[in-house]
Amino acid sequence: MSNSFFQKDIVSIRDFDKQKFDTVFDATDKIIKMDPTERRELGRGKTLGYLFFEPSTRTRLSFEAAMASLGGTSIGIADASSSSAKKGESLADTVKIMSLYSDVLVLRHPLDGSSRFAAEISTKPMINAGSGTEEHPTQAILDLYTIRKEKKKIDGLKIAIVGDLKYGRTVYSLLYALGNYKVDVHLISPQALKIRSDSTYEIKKRLSYTESTNLEENLDEFDVIYVTRIQKERFADVEEYNKVKGSYKIGPEIIKKMKEDAIIMHPLPRVDEISPEVDSTKHAKYFKQAEYGKDTRAAILALILNEKGF
């Protein structure tokens, strides 16, 4: 069986179609069921190199845990201030050096276009772990996998995406990914954080959606409520942030109005947009979502590193 992921970069979710998603989902199912001893052969002797120029908890740790579960090792930069970037080393040189030491690279960087640029320079496969406000493709993959596992399907669902739709790169990747399915998407955000107009043309070619500022309007119809954090670090003016922070809060009162089998997702970290009281409800799937992140990333790494798949 040919493996189209072998030695390939993962820079944009726009490079994926339904067949590619299915390949990753099937590989993830296999990874979860696989005997640990057998799984550890998939990355034995291989090294993952990570370059994180922005803070990360789940993405970096899940990639490290995923590589360890495959029997491989990880090296990298978790804090740019502790690397030669602090001395003025260029991203290009850092990527070239990491390519010498690793079999696959994972990059998170604050500049739009950084992952595409790094992929052109790297001699090893490059995975985009977040490039500026653009995309976060492996997050979209784990998001779709979570929906598929928890709702048993993706087609036919009514999905609300709530919060920061302007700066949230997870949102753009998820919308591009959902463009491969027959879904009813509702975008809910403050007026100031609506989806960026420069992206709507491309997304609308793949997906139809409605926009609103009111979370409760169709709350009892949604199958999936995907909540995002309003990102203080993306605002140049703190006063502008203060105007929109806390716009939406999912708490017990909101839960009562939701569909009985609706699920709540969040790419995390959260601030105050989901009350801790929600964590113990059957609707809360965001920690399970984070767990699936390790599994989907293990599947992606295994596909990239093994010519014949597994």
C-alpha positions, 0 to 999 in steps of 0.5 A: 500500500502506497503512503502519500504522507511519507517524507511530506510536509504538513504546512496547510490544511488546504492541502488535505481532502477527505481521503487524506483525512480518512487516512489519518483517522484510520491510522489514529484508530490503529495507533490507539489499538496497537500493542505498545511494543509494536507501536514503539517500532514505528519511530525507533531510532528517529528524532523529532526536532521542535522549534517553538518561538511562541508559548505552547503546552498541549501542542509541544507536549503532545508531539513529544509524547506522540514521538515517545509512544512511537519509540523515538526521541525529541530535541528542540527549542521550547523558548526562543529566548534560550536559543541563538535566535536571541543572538540574532540567528535567522529562522532559516539558519535555525531550521537548517541546523535542526534539519541536520539533527532531526528526522522530522521538524515541528515549528511554531512561529508568530509570523504568517508564512513562517512554516511555508518558508521553513518547509522550503529550507528544511531538508526534512519533513516540516509540520506547521504547529501554528504560523502567526494568525494563519493556520494550525493544521494538526489542531484541525485534524485532531478537531475533526477526529474528535467530532468523528469519534464523539458524534460518530460522523461529521457530515450532517452536523450543525456546528457553532464556532464561538469567540475570537474568529479574527485572530484564531488560527485554529478557526481558519484551519478548522473552517478549511477542513470542514469545507470537505464535509456537508455541515451547517456552520454558524460563526458567533463572535463580537462584531470586532472579532468577526472572521477576516474579510481577506479569508472569507472568499477562499473559505466561502468557495468550500463552505457556507456559513452564517454569522451572528453575535448571539450565542443563544439564538440557535443554541438548542440546535447545535451538535457541536459548540467549538469555543475559542479563547479571546487572545489578549496577545493578538491585540495591539491595544489592551483597551480594545481587548477589554471591550470584548473579553468575556463576551461569551461564557459557557456555564450551567445556564447555557448547558441547560439550553443545549441539545441533550447530546451536544458536545463542547470543544475548545483548543485550549488554553481557556481563560474564563469562556468555559466555567470549570463547572462544565468540566464534569458534564457529559457535554465537555469533550475538550480534555478528551480532544487534547488526548486525541491530539497525542494520538492523531499526531502519533499517527501523522508522525508514523505516516511521515516516517514509515514509507509503507505506512503501518 
